[in-house]
Amino acid sequence: MREFFQLLRRNRNYRYTWMGQIVSEIGDNFNNIAVFALAMALTHSGMVVTGVLLARAVPAIAMGPVAGVLLDRLDRKQIMIASDLMRVLVALGFIFSVTTQRIWVLYLFSTLLMVASPFFTAGRSAILPTIANEDEIHTANSLTQTTQWMTLTVGTFLGATVVAIGYKWAFIFNALSFVFSAWCIWHLRAPDAHGFRAQHKAHVEDEVIRPWHEYREGLRYMRSVPLVLAIALLSVGWAMGGGAAQILFTLFGELVFNRGASGIGIIWGCAGLGLLFGGVLANWLGKWLSFDAYKLIVFIDYLIHGAAYVAFSRAQRFDMALLFIFVSRSGIAVNSILNYSYLLRTVTNRYRGRVFATIETLTWTMMMVSMMGAGIASTHYSPRVIGTVAGVLSSTTAIFWGWANWSGRLPLPSVAGASLVATDVYRDPRV
């Protein structure tokens, strides 16, 4: 924890990015609670909630490649600010769903919100190696992801409180959170004359207007660096079971343990605590792990995650189920932070937007498939059976990773695609 405070104190750019992250992500959870609660209040149909989820997932998947190309072509700081400002208008647009009582308004603005989001989320990952030096990058990544899990827990609780006061207030706070986020990103100082724009070789005119060509170039780059490709595939493998969890936690709280809404909340709360614990543990581990030790930890962690998820699905006692989901989520947090730290060190600046946007898109796609599969399966099989299958599927990623590692297919890559020293670091001049 001491490293987190030191990073925030000495790195001005990261401090502003982190402040914007906290407020905007809490605002996102206000929006989620308000939209899902309003959808149920207007229709009393769970299918409408599914429709809202799809309205958010599909555009996020579709816009990922576009966001990746633009983030590697234009100034990332300006794109992130534009994304925030667009989301201000969209967040305020949700108020029309309250005044008109029309469900299609929720679908429309849910779609528009996720059209803009990938430009910010992938952009934040892409600029992190620019605002944090080689010594800071692992701690910055750990704090960014741990903060995301913390705001999910805190924001969900606060969002439910605000929604009880009124839907409009939740949407207004969400809009203001994007204003604050844009203000924070506006305060970032450029590291050099190129600002937050990736450097490129000269492009002929026909290449500049061919975004698909540039996106395929990013895919070729991912294939050329085995570790980057393997981490991307790990995210997809985890999502095969991870997407089902979005539905299974509700089914276990309501149907398996018969504890109603409080049971659902307790399960999600223990999962959140596991993520936070794993985040702190990963930050400590990443300080001393060698590359070979890191690869072994990833293999072991995915086995632990899958086994604990299966144990959660089979547990007969509620307290034991909570323990197993805590362990499962701790393992996922450790792997997520360690993997992204290597991505941030490895991926060259020119391709960061496309790489992170592609991984986000692939994960979203598999999450959606997993959620839909779990929803359909729930009409034929018990939650325990579905959870067991989801846990086994998530563990298969350990087999893939172990095979790639021990067959010599995961060599140590160069840092930032160039050398073992970060090439685009910015330190606060006041330190």
C-alpha positions as CSV (number, residue, x, y, z in Angstrom):
1,M,0.0,0.0,0.0
2,R,2.9,2.4,0.7
3,E,4.0,2.2,-3.0
4,F,0.5,3.3,-4.0
5,F,0.7,6.5,-1.9
6,Q,4.2,7.2,-3.1
7,L,3.2,6.8,-6.7
8,L,0.2,9.2,-6.3
9,R,2.4,11.7,-4.5
10,R,5.3,11.9,-6.9
11,N,3.6,11.3,-10.3
12,R,1.4,14.2,-11.2
13,N,0.0,12.7,-14.5
14,Y,-0.9,9.4,-12.9
15,R,-2.5,11.2,-9.9
16,Y,-4.9,13.1,-12.2
17,T,-5.7,10.0,-14.2
18,W,-6.4,8.1,-11.0
19,M,-8.7,10.8,-9.6
20,G,-10.7,10.8,-12.8
21,Q,-10.9,7.0,-12.7
22,I,-12.4,6.9,-9.2
23,V,-15.1,9.5,-9.9
24,S,-16.1,8.3,-13.4
25,E,-16.2,4.6,-12.5
26,I,-18.4,5.3,-9.4
27,G,-20.6,7.3,-11.8
28,D,-20.7,4.3,-14.1
29,N,-22.0,2.1,-11.3
30,F,-24.7,4.7,-10.5
31,N,-25.8,4.5,-14.1
32,N,-25.8,0.7,-14.1
33,I,-27.9,0.4,-11.0
34,A,-30.3,3.1,-12.2
35,V,-30.8,1.7,-15.7
36,F,-31.4,-1.9,-14.5
37,A,-33.7,-0.8,-11.7
38,L,-35.7,1.5,-14.1
39,A,-36.0,-1.3,-16.7
40,M,-37.5,-3.6,-14.1
41,A,-39.8,-0.9,-12.8
42,L,-41.1,-0.1,-16.2
43,T,-41.5,-3.7,-17.5
44,H,-41.1,-6.2,-14.7
45,S,-39.3,-8.3,-17.2
46,G,-35.9,-9.9,-16.8
47,M,-35.7,-10.1,-20.6
48,V,-35.5,-6.3,-20.8
49,V,-32.4,-6.4,-18.5
50,T,-30.9,-8.9,-20.9
51,G,-31.8,-6.5,-23.8
52,V,-30.0,-3.6,-22.0
53,L,-26.9,-5.8,-21.5
54,L,-26.9,-6.7,-25.2
55,A,-27.4,-3.0,-26.1
56,R,-24.2,-2.3,-24.2
57,A,-22.1,-5.3,-25.2
58,V,-22.7,-5.2,-29.0
59,P,-21.5,-1.6,-29.6
60,A,-18.5,-2.1,-27.2
61,I,-17.5,-5.1,-29.4
62,A,-18.2,-3.3,-32.7
63,M,-16.3,-0.1,-31.7
64,G,-13.2,-1.7,-30.3
65,P,-11.3,-2.0,-33.5
66,V,-12.2,1.6,-34.5
67,A,-11.1,2.8,-31.1
68,G,-7.8,1.0,-31.4
69,V,-7.0,2.4,-34.8
70,L,-7.8,6.0,-33.9
71,L,-5.9,5.8,-30.6
72,D,-2.8,4.8,-32.5
73,R,-3.3,7.4,-35.1
74,L,-4.5,10.5,-33.2
75,D,-3.7,12.2,-29.9
76,R,-4.9,9.8,-27.2
77,K,-5.5,12.5,-24.6
78,Q,-7.8,14.4,-27.0
79,I,-9.7,11.2,-27.9
80,M,-10.2,10.4,-24.2
81,I,-11.5,13.9,-23.5
82,A,-13.9,13.7,-26.5
83,S,-15.1,10.3,-25.2
84,D,-15.9,11.8,-21.8
85,L,-17.7,14.8,-23.2
86,M,-19.8,12.6,-25.5
87,R,-20.7,10.5,-22.4
88,V,-21.7,13.6,-20.5
89,L,-24.5,14.2,-23.1
90,V,-25.5,10.5,-23.3
91,A,-25.7,10.3,-19.5
92,L,-28.0,13.2,-19.4
93,G,-30.0,11.7,-22.2
94,F,-31.1,8.9,-19.8
95,I,-33.2,11.4,-18.0
96,F,-35.6,11.2,-21.0
97,S,-36.3,7.5,-20.1
98,V,-37.6,8.7,-16.7
99,T,-39.8,11.5,-18.1
100,T,-41.1,9.5,-21.1
101,Q,-41.3,6.1,-19.5
102,R,-40.2,4.6,-22.8
103,I,-38.0,1.5,-22.7
104,W,-36.5,2.1,-26.1
105,V,-34.8,5.2,-24.7
106,L,-32.9,3.0,-22.3
107,Y,-31.8,0.8,-25.2
108,L,-30.8,3.9,-27.3
109,F,-28.7,5.6,-24.7
110,S,-27.2,2.4,-23.5
111,T,-25.9,1.8,-27.0
112,L,-24.6,5.3,-27.4
113,L,-22.8,5.1,-24.0
114,M,-20.9,2.0,-25.0
115,V,-20.1,3.5,-28.4
116,A,-18.0,6.1,-26.7
117,S,-16.6,4.0,-23.8
118,P,-13.9,1.9,-25.7
119,F,-12.1,5.1,-26.8
120,F,-11.6,6.0,-23.1
121,T,-10.9,2.6,-21.5
122,A,-8.4,1.4,-24.2
123,G,-6.9,4.9,-24.3
124,R,-6.2,4.8,-20.5
125,S,-4.3,1.6,-20.9
126,A,-2.4,2.9,-23.9
127,I,-1.2,6.1,-22.1
128,L,-0.2,4.4,-18.9
129,P,3.4,3.5,-20.0
130,T,3.7,7.1,-21.1
131,I,2.8,8.6,-17.7
132,A,4.6,6.0,-15.6
133,N,8.2,5.0,-15.8
134,E,9.7,1.5,-15.8
135,D,10.0,1.5,-12.0
136,E,6.4,2.7,-11.6
137,I,4.5,0.8,-14.3
138,H,3.7,-2.3,-12.3
139,T,2.5,-0.3,-9.3
140,A,0.5,2.0,-11.5
141,N,-1.1,-1.0,-13.2
142,S,-1.8,-2.6,-9.8
143,L,-3.4,0.5,-8.5
144,T,-5.5,1.1,-11.6
145,Q,-7.0,-2.4,-11.6
146,T,-7.5,-2.5,-7.8
147,T,-9.2,0.9,-7.9
148,Q,-11.5,-0.5,-10.6
149,W,-12.6,-3.4,-8.4
150,M,-12.9,-1.0,-5.4
151,T,-15.2,1.4,-7.3
152,L,-17.3,-1.5,-8.4
153,T,-18.0,-2.4,-4.8
154,V,-18.4,1.1,-3.4
155,G,-20.2,2.4,-6.5
156,T,-22.8,-0.3,-6.4
157,F,-23.6,0.4,-2.8
158,L,-23.7,4.2,-3.3
159,G,-25.6,3.8,-6.5
160,A,-28.4,1.9,-4.8
161,T,-28.6,4.6,-2.2
162,V,-28.8,7.4,-4.8
163,V,-31.4,5.5,-6.9
164,A,-33.6,5.3,-3.8
165,I,-33.6,9.1,-3.9
166,G,-34.4,9.3,-7.6
167,Y,-33.3,8.0,-11.0
168,K,-32.6,11.5,-12.3
169,W,-30.0,12.2,-9.6
170,A,-28.1,9.0,-10.5
171,F,-28.0,10.1,-14.1
172,I,-27.0,13.6,-13.3
173,F,-24.1,12.4,-11.0
174,N,-23.0,10.1,-13.8
175,A,-22.9,13.0,-16.2
176,L,-20.9,15.2,-13.7
177,S,-18.5,12.3,-13.2
178,F,-17.6,12.4,-16.9
179,V,-17.1,16.2,-16.7
180,F,-14.6,15.7,-13.8
181,S,-12.9,12.9,-15.7
182,A,-12.4,15.1,-18.7
183,W,-11.1,17.9,-16.5
184,C,-8.5,15.5,-15.0
185,I,-7.4,14.2,-18.4
186,W,-7.1,17.8,-19.7
187,H,-4.5,18.4,-16.9
188,L,-2.1,15.7,-18.2
189,R,1.2,17.1,-19.3
190,A,2.7,15.9,-22.5
191,P,5.9,13.9,-22.1
192,D,7.5,15.4,-25.3
193,A,6.8,17.3,-28.5
194,H,4.7,14.4,-29.8
195,G,2.3,14.8,-26.9
196,F,0.2,11.7,-26.4
197,R,0.3,10.7,-30.0
198,A,2.1,7.5,-31.1
199,Q,4.9,8.0,-33.5
200,H,4.6,6.4,-37.0
201,K,6.6,5.9,-40.0
202,A,5.5,7.9,-43.0
203,H,2.2,6.6,-44.4
204,V,1.1,7.1,-48.0
205,E,-2.3,8.6,-48.5
206,D,-4.2,5.5,-49.3
207,E,-3.0,3.8,-46.1
208,V,-4.1,6.8,-44.0
209,I,-7.7,6.3,-45.0
210,R,-7.7,2.5,-44.7
211,P,-8.5,1.8,-41.0
212,W,-9.0,-2.0,-41.6
213,H,-5.5,-2.2,-43.0
214,E,-4.1,-0.5,-39.8
215,Y,-6.2,-2.8,-37.6
216,R,-4.9,-5.9,-39.4
217,E,-1.4,-4.5,-38.9
218,G,-2.1,-4.4,-35.2
219,L,-3.3,-8.1,-35.3
220,R,-0.1,-9.1,-37.1
221,Y,2.0,-7.3,-34.4
222,M,0.1,-9.3,-31.7
223,R,0.9,-12.6,-33.5
224,S,4.5,-11.6,-33.9
225,V,5.0,-11.3,-30.1
226,P,4.1,-14.7,-28.5
227,L,3.6,-13.4,-25.0
228,V,1.2,-10.7,-26.1
229,L,-0.9,-13.2,-28.1
230,A,-0.8,-15.7,-25.2
231,I,-2.1,-13.1,-22.8
232,A,-4.9,-12.1,-25.2
233,L,-5.9,-15.7,-25.5
234,L,-5.8,-16.1,-21.7
235,S,-8.4,-13.3,-21.4
236,V,-10.6,-15.1,-23.9
237,G,-10.2,-18.4,-22.0
238,W,-11.1,-16.8,-18.7
239,A,-14.2,-15.1,-20.2
240,M,-15.6,-18.5,-21.2
241,G,-16.4,-19.1,-17.5
242,G,-16.2,-15.5,-16.3
243,G,-19.2,-14.3,-18.3
244,A,-21.4,-17.0,-16.8
245,A,-20.6,-15.6,-13.3
246,Q,-22.6,-12.5,-14.1
247,I,-25.7,-14.7,-14.1
248,L,-24.6,-17.5,-11.7
249,F,-24.1,-15.2,-8.7
250,T,-27.7,-14.2,-8.9
251,L,-28.9,-17.8,-9.3
252,F,-26.8,-19.0,-6.4
253,G,-28.0,-16.3,-4.1
254,E,-31.7,-16.7,-5.0
255,L,-32.1,-20.4,-5.9
256,V,-29.2,-22.4,-4.5
257,F,-28.9,-20.8,-1.0
258,N,-32.3,-19.2,-0.9
259,R,-31.0,-16.0,0.6
260,G,-32.6,-13.5,-1.8
261,A,-31.2,-10.1,-2.7
262,S,-28.9,-10.1,0.4
263,G,-27.4,-13.4,-0.6
264,I,-26.6,-12.0,-4.1
265,G,-25.0,-9.0,-2.5
266,I,-22.9,-11.0,-0.1
267,I,-21.6,-13.2,-2.9
268,W,-20.7,-10.2,-5.0
269,G,-19.1,-8.5,-2.0
270,C,-16.9,-11.5,-1.2
271,A,-15.9,-11.7,-4.9
272,G,-15.0,-8.0,-4.7
273,L,-13.0,-8.5,-1.5
274,G,-11.1,-11.4,-3.3
275,L,-10.2,-9.1,-6.2
276,L,-8.9,-6.4,-3.8
277,F,-6.8,-8.9,-1.8
278,G,-5.5,-10.4,-5.1
279,G,-4.6,-6.9,-6.3
280,V,-2.5,-6.1,-3.3
281,L,-0.9,-9.5,-3.4
282,A,-0.1,-9.1,-7.1
283,N,1.5,-5.7,-6.5
284,W,3.9,-7.3,-4.0
285,L,4.6,-10.4,-6.1
286,G,5.4,-8.4,-9.2
287,K,8.3,-6.6,-7.5
288,W,10.5,-9.7,-7.3
289,L,9.1,-12.4,-9.7
290,S,11.4,-13.4,-12.4
291,F,10.0,-14.0,-15.9
292,D,10.0,-17.8,-15.4
293,A,8.5,-17.5,-12.0
294,Y,5.8,-15.2,-13.4
295,K,4.8,-17.8,-16.0
296,L,4.6,-20.5,-13.4
297,I,2.5,-18.3,-11.1
298,V,0.0,-17.7,-14.0
299,F,-0.3,-21.5,-14.6
300,I,-0.8,-22.3,-10.9
301,D,-3.2,-19.3,-10.4
302,Y,-5.5,-20.4,-13.2
303,L,-5.7,-23.9,-11.8
304,I,-6.5,-22.5,-8.4
305,H,-9.1,-20.1,-9.9
306,G,-10.9,-22.9,-11.7
307,A,-10.7,-25.4,-8.9
308,A,-12.1,-22.8,-6.4
309,Y,-14.9,-21.9,-8.8
310,V,-15.9,-25.6,-9.1
311,A,-15.7,-25.9,-5.3
312,F,-17.9,-22.8,-5.0
313,S,-20.5,-24.4,-7.3
314,R,-20.5,-27.7,-5.3
315,A,-20.4,-26.2,-1.8
316,Q,-23.3,-27.1,0.4
317,R,-22.7,-24.5,3.1
318,F,-23.0,-20.8,2.3
319,D,-19.9,-19.8,4.3
320,M,-17.8,-22.3,2.4
321,A,-19.1,-21.0,-0.9
322,L,-18.1,-17.5,0.0
323,L,-14.6,-18.7,0.9
324,F,-14.2,-20.4,-2.4
325,I,-15.4,-17.5,-4.5
326,F,-13.0,-15.2,-2.5
327,V,-10.1,-17.6,-3.4
328,S,-11.2,-17.8,-7.0
329,R,-11.4,-14.1,-7.5
330,S,-8.1,-13.5,-5.7
331,G,-6.4,-15.8,-8.3
332,I,-8.0,-13.9,-11.2
333,A,-6.8,-10.6,-9.7
334,V,-3.2,-11.8,-9.4
335,N,-3.1,-13.0,-13.0
336,S,-4.8,-10.0,-14.4
337,I,-2.4,-7.5,-12.8
338,L,0.7,-9.6,-13.6
339,N,-0.3,-10.1,-17.2
340,Y,-1.2,-6.5,-17.8
341,S,2.1,-5.3,-16.3
342,Y,4.0,-7.4,-18.9
343,L,1.7,-6.1,-21.6
344,L,2.4,-2.5,-20.6
345,R,6.1,-3.1,-20.6
346,T,6.2,-5.1,-23.8
347,V,3.8,-3.5,-26.3
348,T,5.4,-0.8,-28.3
349,N,3.8,2.7,-28.2
350,R,2.8,2.5,-31.9
351,Y,0.4,-0.5,-31.3
352,R,-0.9,0.1,-27.8
353,G,-4.3,1.4,-28.8
354,R,-5.0,-1.5,-31.1
355,V,-3.6,-4.2,-28.8
356,F,-5.6,-3.1,-25.7
357,A,-8.7,-2.4,-27.7
358,T,-8.5,-5.8,-29.4
359,I,-8.1,-7.7,-26.0
360,E,-11.0,-5.7,-24.6
361,T,-13.1,-6.6,-27.7
362,L,-12.2,-10.3,-27.6
363,T,-13.0,-10.4,-23.8
364,W,-16.4,-8.6,-24.3
365,T,-17.3,-11.0,-27.1
366,M,-16.6,-14.2,-25.1
367,M,-18.2,-12.7,-22.0
368,M,-21.4,-12.1,-24.0
369,V,-21.3,-15.7,-25.4
370,S,-20.7,-17.1,-22.0
371,M,-23.6,-15.0,-20.4
372,M,-26.0,-16.1,-23.2
373,G,-24.9,-19.7,-22.9
374,A,-25.4,-19.7,-19.1
375,G,-28.8,-18.1,-19.5
376,I,-30.0,-20.7,-21.9
377,A,-28.5,-23.5,-19.9
378,S,-30.2,-22.3,-16.7
379,T,-33.5,-23.4,-18.2
380,H,-32.3,-27.0,-18.5
381,Y,-29.6,-27.5,-15.9
382,S,-29.0,-26.6,-12.3
383,P,-26.8,-23.6,-11.3
384,R,-24.4,-26.1,-9.7
385,V,-23.8,-27.9,-13.0
386,I,-23.4,-24.7,-15.0
387,G,-20.9,-23.4,-12.4
388,T,-18.9,-26.6,-12.5
389,V,-18.6,-26.4,-16.3
390,A,-17.7,-22.7,-16.1
391,G,-14.9,-23.4,-13.7
392,V,-13.5,-26.2,-15.8
393,L,-13.6,-24.1,-18.9
394,S,-11.7,-21.3,-17.1
395,S,-9.1,-23.8,-15.9
396,T,-8.4,-25.0,-19.5
397,T,-6.5,-21.8,-20.0
398,A,-3.9,-23.1,-17.5
399,I,-3.4,-26.1,-19.8
400,F,-2.9,-23.9,-22.9
401,W,-0.5,-21.6,-21.0
402,G,1.5,-24.5,-19.5
403,W,1.9,-26.2,-22.9
404,A,3.1,-22.9,-24.5
405,N,5.5,-22.2,-21.7
406,W,7.1,-25.6,-21.4
407,S,7.4,-26.1,-25.1
408,G,9.4,-22.9,-25.3
409,R,6.8,-20.8,-27.1
410,L,6.8,-18.0,-24.5
411,P,10.3,-16.4,-24.7
412,L,11.1,-13.2,-22.8
413,P,10.1,-10.3,-25.1
414,S,11.9,-6.9,-25.2
415,V,10.4,-4.1,-23.2
416,A,8.3,-1.6,-25.2
417,G,9.4,-3.5,-28.3
418,A,12.8,-2.0,-28.2
419,S,15.0,-2.7,-25.2
420,L,15.0,-3.4,-21.5
421,V,14.7,0.3,-20.7
422,A,11.4,2.1,-21.1
423,T,11.6,4.6,-24.0
424,D,8.6,6.9,-23.4
425,V,8.7,7.8,-19.7
426,Y,7.5,11.0,-18.2
427,R,8.5,12.1,-14.7
428,D,6.9,14.9,-12.7
429,P,9.6,17.7,-13.1
430,R,8.8,18.9,-9.6
431,V,10.1,15.7,-8.0
